Amino acid sequence: MKTSPEERRITERMQPGVLSRDGFLGEDRRSLGEIIDADRSSVLTLGFDQATLAARLQEILEAAMEGMGAPVRVGLHLEAVYRESMGRIPCPFGDGARFPKGEVELTDTSCSETLRFTPLSVHMIAAHGFFQGRGSRYRISPHALARVLGPRG
């Protein structure tokens, strides 16, 4: 399938060194559309929807930010800590949204599985259905997210 000019511009902004040191695609060689379509399919197969997942991540983000660097309990087996960084980062989709830099480390204490995400990550899932490319520092696999946020979370 041919890539649109807009998708090319977005993909260029996602490359390492443009908006972030490591970029948003990792070593994923699929097109942006293929990445989004595959993750959408995974989310639906798992019985979730991206809005619900993003809303839960937003709740966790807000609770972790209130913890001011200290770990906070955000579920039965979930602990989150927010690590603040200086500055803001724009959404690579070019929608004008900007987010504080910083990351949440979310750990399922029952199995020690850890996910990392940013305020921008939450926005890209909610607004664009983009969980980032395989191998990206902040890639959140829908399967891992479903495991962590599942009934035990």
C-alpha positions in Angstrom: 0.0 0.0 0.0 1.3 3.4 -0.9 2.2 5.8 1.9 0.4 9.2 1.9 2.4 12.4 2.0 0.9 13.1 5.5 2.0 9.6 6.8 5.5 10.3 5.4 5.7 13.6 7.3 4.5 12.0 10.5 7.0 9.1 10.1 9.8 11.6 9.5 9.0 13.4 12.8 9.1 10.0 14.5 12.7 9.3 13.5 15.5 9.3 16.1 16.8 12.8 16.8 13.9 14.8 15.3 11.5 15.2 18.4 13.2 12.7 20.7 16.7 11.2 20.9 15.4 7.6 20.3 12.3 8.3 18.1 9.1 6.5 18.3 9.4 3.5 15.9 12.3 1.5 17.4 13.5 -1.1 14.9 10.0 -1.7 13.5 10.1 -1.7 9.7 6.3 -1.8 9.2 4.7 1.4 7.9 2.9 3.6 10.4 -0.4 2.5 9.1 0.5 -1.2 9.5 1.7 -0.6 13.1 -1.5 1.2 14.0 -3.7 -1.4 12.3 -2.0 -4.4 13.9 -2.3 -2.8 17.4 -5.9 -1.9 16.8 -6.6 -5.5 15.9 -4.7 -6.8 19.0 -6.6 -4.5 21.3 -10.0 -5.6 19.9 -9.0 -9.3 20.0 -8.1 -8.8 23.7 -11.6 -7.5 24.4 -10.5 -3.9 25.0 -10.7 -0.6 23.2 -8.0 2.0 22.9 -10.1 4.7 24.6 -10.5 2.5 27.7 -6.8 1.6 27.8 -5.8 5.2 27.4 -8.2 6.4 30.1 -6.8 3.9 32.6 -3.2 5.0 31.6 -4.2 8.6 32.1 -5.5 7.8 35.6 -2.3 6.0 36.5 -0.2 8.9 35.1 -2.1 11.5 37.2 -1.8 9.4 40.3 1.9 8.8 39.7 2.5 12.5 39.1 0.8 13.3 42.4 3.3 11.0 44.1 6.1 13.4 43.3 8.7 10.8 42.6 7.6 8.3 45.2 5.9 5.0 44.3 2.1 5.0 44.5 -0.3 2.1 44.6 -2.6 2.3 41.6 -4.3 -1.1 41.7 -4.3 -4.3 43.7 -1.0 -5.4 42.3 0.1 -2.2 40.5 2.7 0.4 41.6 3.6 3.5 39.6 6.3 6.1 39.9 6.7 9.2 37.8 10.1 10.5 36.9 9.9 14.2 35.8 12.2 15.6 33.1 12.6 19.2 32.0 10.8 20.5 29.0 7.8 19.6 26.8 7.5 17.5 23.6 5.1 17.9 20.7 3.0 15.1 19.3 4.7 13.8 16.2 1.2 13.5 14.5 1.3 17.3 14.1 -1.9 17.9 16.0 -0.4 20.8 18.0 -0.6 18.9 21.3 2.4 19.3 23.6 3.2 17.3 26.7 5.6 17.4 29.7 8.6 15.2 29.4 8.8 12.5 32.0 7.9 8.9 32.3 5.9 6.5 34.4 7.3 3.2 35.5 4.3 0.9 36.1 5.1 -2.4 37.8 2.8 -5.4 38.4 4.2 -6.4 41.8 2.7 -9.9 41.5 5.0 -10.8 38.7 7.5 -7.9 38.4 6.4 -7.0 34.9 7.2 -3.3 34.2 5.8 -1.0 31.5 7.1 2.5 30.8 5.1 5.3 29.3 4.9 9.0 29.0 2.2 11.7 28.9 2.7 11.7 25.2 2.3 7.9 25.0 -1.1 8.2 26.6 -2.2 10.9 24.1 -0.9 8.9 21.1 -2.9 5.9 22.2 -6.1 7.9 22.9 -6.0 10.2 19.9 -4.1 8.2 17.2 -4.2 4.5 18.3 -0.4 4.5 18.2 1.3 2.3 20.8 4.7 3.0 19.2 6.9 0.7 17.1 8.5 -2.5 18.3 11.8 -1.9 20.1 10.8 1.7 20.9 11.7 2.7 24.5 8.1 3.5 25.2 6.4 0.8 23.2 3.4 -0.6 25.1 2.4 -3.9 23.6 -1.4 -4.2 23.8 -0.9 -7.8 25.1 1.4 -6.6 27.9 -0.9 -3.7 28.7 -3.9 -6.1 28.9 -2.0 -8.4 31.2 -1.0 -5.6 33.5 -4.4 -3.8 33.5 -6.4 -7.0 33.5 -8.8 -8.1 36.3 -5.9 -8.3 38.8 -4.7 -4.7 38.2 
